Amino acid sequence: MAMPRPTVAQLAYGSLTVILSAFAMLLLSRTTSAGWIAVVAVVALALGLLVAMTVPAGRPRTVAVHRPSTGAGAGPAPVSVGAGAPGRADEVRRHAA
């Protein structure tokens, strides 16, 4: 079974969490050591992963299909798409030329 692809919300929330948490931790800790900066980066990545995994995954979209009944009380007959004002098509053609 293939792993599902992350949604846009998961990518956005995870990325923002990594960036903002790393920035906040670096500012609050005032560290200059390369080792502690690496620790902050790993913690920020773990926190971003946790946030991205907790965002609900998108549901597959379902589309309702309307199928008109063919019985006696089927309702009004469908109207043609091109049933606009008479002469309108000629006016559009003249304007486009």
Backbone as JSON, one array per atom type, in Angstrom:
{
  "sequence": "MAMPRPTVAQLAYGSLTVILSAFAMLLLSRTTSAGWIAVVAVVALALGLLVAMTVPAGRPRTVAVHRPSTGAGAGPAPVSVGAGAPGRADEVRRHAA",
  "N": [[0.84, -1.18, 0.0], [0.63, 2.15, -0.9], [2.07, 5.13, 0.43], [0.08, 7.9, 1.43], [-0.04, 11.08, -0.26], [1.11, 14.19, 1.09], [-1.09, 16.85, 2.08], [-1.75, 20.24, 0.95], [-2.22, 21.88, 3.12], [-0.99, 20.43, 5.19], [1.71, 20.56, 4.39], [2.11, 23.34, 4.45], [1.52, 24.1, 7.15], [3.38, 22.51, 8.52], [5.84, 23.43, 7.47], [5.8, 26.16, 8.2], [5.76, 25.86, 10.96], [8.29, 24.71, 11.45], [10.01, 26.79, 10.6], [9.2, 29.06, 12.17], [9.37, 28.04, 14.81], [12.08, 27.33, 14.99], [13.27, 29.83, 14.64], [12.23, 31.21, 16.89], [13.24, 29.62, 19.02], [16.0, 29.94, 18.64], [16.26, 32.68, 19.06], [15.35, 32.92, 21.7], [17.09, 31.26, 23.14], [19.58, 32.32, 22.67], [21.88, 31.2, 21.61], [25.15, 30.49, 20.33], [26.71, 28.46, 19.67], [27.64, 25.85, 17.45], [26.82, 23.25, 17.89], [24.56, 23.46, 19.6], [22.89, 24.92, 17.92], [22.42, 23.03, 15.96], [20.99, 21.19, 17.5], [18.69, 22.71, 18.05], [17.72, 22.97, 15.44], [17.09, 20.29, 14.82], [15.12, 19.77, 16.75], [13.2, 21.64, 15.93], [12.56, 20.61, 13.4], [11.44, 18.13, 14.17], [9.23, 19.04, 15.62], [7.83, 20.37, 13.57], [7.24, 18.17, 11.93], [5.56, 16.75, 13.65], [3.4, 18.55, 13.87], [2.56, 18.65, 11.17], [1.71, 16.03, 10.83], [-0.48, 15.91, 12.51], [-2.38, 17.56, 11.39], [-5.53, 17.31, 9.92], [-6.03, 14.96, 7.33], [-6.91, 15.5, 3.91], [-10.2, 14.9, 2.66], [-11.49, 12.74, 0.14], [-13.07, 14.3, -2.56], [-16.51, 14.34, -3.16], [-18.88, 14.32, -5.72], [-22.06, 15.42, -6.3], [-24.39, 14.02, -8.44], [-26.9, 15.0, -10.53], [-29.6, 13.41, -11.73], [-32.1, 13.67, -13.94], [-35.46, 12.62, -13.62], [-37.43, 10.47, -15.71], [-40.08, 10.24, -15.66], [-43.7, 10.97, -15.45], [-44.09, 13.38, -13.97], [-41.74, 14.93, -14.39], [-40.86, 17.55, -14.4], [-39.89, 20.87, -15.59], [-38.88, 21.21, -19.02], [-35.49, 20.93, -20.18], [-33.57, 23.85, -20.97], [-32.06, 25.17, -23.85], [-28.6, 25.97, -24.08], [-27.75, 28.03, -25.71], [-29.94, 29.7, -25.92], [-30.48, 32.63, -26.04], [-31.06, 36.18, -26.31], [-32.74, 37.02, -29.34], [-30.79, 37.46, -32.27], [-28.5, 38.13, -30.97], [-26.18, 36.58, -31.31], [-25.41, 37.3, -33.9], [-24.73, 39.96, -33.48], [-22.53, 39.69, -31.8], [-20.75, 38.37, -33.5], [-20.36, 40.36, -35.45], [-19.13, 42.3, -33.92], [-16.77, 41.05, -33.18], [-15.42, 40.8, -35.56]],
  "CA": [[0.0, 0.0, 0.0], [1.43, 3.36, -1.04], [1.86, 6.16, 1.43], [-0.64, 9.01, 0.81], [0.7, 12.33, -0.43], [0.68, 15.22, 2.04], [-1.93, 17.91, 1.53], [-1.15, 21.57, 0.96], [-2.3, 22.37, 4.5], [0.04, 19.76, 5.96], [3.0, 21.13, 4.01], [2.19, 24.73, 4.89], [1.61, 24.16, 8.61], [4.66, 21.92, 8.94], [6.95, 24.33, 7.11], [5.73, 27.35, 9.05], [6.14, 25.48, 12.31], [9.74, 24.55, 11.48], [10.67, 28.1, 10.48], [8.91, 29.92, 13.31], [9.88, 27.48, 16.06], [13.55, 27.45, 14.99], [13.58, 31.24, 14.85], [11.92, 31.54, 18.28], [14.18, 28.95, 19.92], [17.32, 30.56, 18.52], [16.22, 33.99, 19.71], [15.18, 32.78, 23.15], [18.23, 30.6, 23.76], [20.75, 33.16, 22.41], [23.02, 30.31, 21.44], [26.05, 30.74, 19.21], [27.45, 27.22, 19.45], [27.14, 25.07, 16.32], [26.15, 22.07, 18.42], [23.22, 23.82, 20.06], [22.1, 25.31, 16.75], [21.99, 21.77, 15.35], [19.93, 20.64, 18.37], [17.5, 23.52, 17.8], [17.21, 22.62, 14.12], [16.47, 18.95, 14.89], [13.87, 19.9, 17.52], [12.25, 22.35, 15.08], [12.09, 19.66, 12.38], [10.56, 17.17, 14.82], [7.98, 19.73, 15.92], [7.14, 20.56, 12.3], [6.71, 16.88, 11.52], [4.43, 16.46, 14.52], [2.27, 19.41, 13.47], [2.08, 18.22, 9.85], [1.01, 14.74, 10.96], [-1.74, 16.08, 13.24], [-3.36, 18.25, 10.55], [-6.36, 16.28, 9.3], [-5.81, 14.73, 5.9], [-8.06, 15.87, 3.09], [-11.12, 13.83, 2.25], [-11.75, 12.75, -1.3], [-14.27, 15.07, -2.88], [-17.61, 13.64, -3.82], [-19.68, 15.23, -6.52], [-23.44, 14.97, -6.44], [-24.82, 14.01, -9.82], [-28.35, 15.11, -10.63], [-30.13, 12.69, -12.89], [-33.53, 13.95, -14.02], [-36.32, 11.44, -13.82], [-38.09, 10.47, -17.02], [-41.49, 9.94, -15.41], [-44.72, 11.94, -15.85], [-43.88, 14.65, -13.29], [-40.31, 15.16, -14.45], [-40.53, 18.96, -14.25], [-39.77, 21.61, -16.84], [-37.92, 20.7, -20.0], [-34.24, 21.69, -20.16], [-33.46, 24.96, -21.92], [-30.81, 25.16, -24.59], [-27.63, 26.92, -23.57], [-27.67, 29.16, -26.63], [-31.24, 30.35, -26.05], [-30.38, 34.0, -25.56], [-31.87, 37.12, -27.06], [-32.57, 36.82, -30.78], [-29.88, 38.38, -32.93], [-27.32, 38.4, -30.14], [-25.02, 35.93, -31.92], [-24.97, 38.11, -35.03], [-24.09, 41.15, -32.94], [-21.22, 39.3, -31.29], [-19.9, 38.08, -34.65], [-19.99, 41.62, -36.08], [-18.21, 43.01, -33.03], [-15.5, 40.34, -33.17], [-14.76, 40.91, -36.86]],
  "C": [[0.89, 1.24, 0.0], [1.07, 4.37, 0.03], [1.13, 7.34, 0.78], [0.2, 10.27, 0.75], [0.21, 13.35, 0.59], [-0.15, 16.29, 1.34], [-1.19, 19.24, 1.6], [-1.14, 22.13, 2.38], [-1.21, 21.73, 5.37], [1.42, 20.33, 5.65], [3.16, 22.55, 4.55], [2.35, 24.82, 6.41], [2.94, 23.59, 9.11], [5.83, 22.84, 8.67], [6.96, 25.57, 7.99], [6.13, 27.03, 10.48], [7.65, 25.34, 12.43], [10.42, 25.92, 11.5], [10.46, 28.94, 11.73], [9.46, 29.36, 14.62], [11.41, 27.56, 16.12], [13.96, 28.9, 15.26], [13.35, 31.63, 16.32], [12.92, 30.89, 19.25], [15.57, 29.56, 19.84], [17.35, 31.94, 19.18], [16.16, 33.86, 21.23], [16.41, 32.17, 23.82], [19.52, 31.43, 23.64], [22.03, 32.33, 22.26], [23.85, 30.71, 20.24], [26.86, 29.49, 18.87], [26.81, 26.42, 18.32], [26.39, 23.83, 16.8], [24.73, 22.36, 18.88], [22.33, 24.28, 18.92], [21.6, 24.06, 16.03], [20.88, 21.13, 16.16], [18.63, 21.39, 18.13], [16.88, 23.16, 16.45], [16.52, 21.26, 14.13], [15.16, 19.02, 15.65], [12.81, 20.61, 16.68], [11.7, 21.43, 13.99], [11.14, 18.63, 12.98], [9.21, 17.8, 15.14], [7.17, 19.98, 14.65], [6.53, 19.28, 11.77], [5.49, 16.5, 12.35], [3.2, 17.28, 14.14], [1.7, 18.96, 12.13], [1.31, 16.91, 9.94], [-0.33, 14.89, 11.67], [-2.78, 16.87, 12.47], [-4.2, 17.19, 9.86], [-6.1, 16.18, 7.8], [-7.08, 15.07, 5.15], [-8.9, 14.65, 2.73], [-11.27, 13.87, 0.75], [-13.07, 13.47, -1.56], [-15.29, 14.2, -3.57], [-18.46, 14.66, -4.54], [-21.07, 14.63, -6.66], [-23.85, 15.08, -7.9], [-26.34, 14.02, -9.84], [-28.79, 14.41, -11.9], [-31.63, 12.92, -12.94], [-34.33, 12.68, -14.28], [-37.04, 11.58, -15.14], [-39.57, 10.19, -16.88], [-42.4, 11.08, -15.82], [-44.45, 13.31, -15.22], [-42.41, 15.04, -13.27], [-39.92, 16.61, -14.3], [-40.37, 19.63, -15.59], [-38.7, 21.01, -17.75], [-36.65, 21.53, -19.94], [-34.22, 22.74, -21.26], [-32.1, 24.88, -22.59], [-29.89, 26.24, -24.07], [-27.58, 28.17, -24.44], [-28.97, 29.91, -26.78], [-31.2, 31.74, -25.43], [-31.32, 34.9, -26.33], [-31.66, 36.91, -28.55], [-31.64, 37.88, -31.37], [-28.61, 38.65, -32.15], [-26.07, 37.78, -30.76], [-24.49, 36.72, -33.1], [-24.24, 39.35, -34.56], [-22.69, 40.85, -32.45], [-20.26, 39.04, -32.44], [-19.43, 39.37, -35.32], [-18.96, 42.37, -35.23], [-16.83, 42.36, -33.06], [-14.73, 40.52, -34.47], [-14.06, 42.22, -37.07]]
}
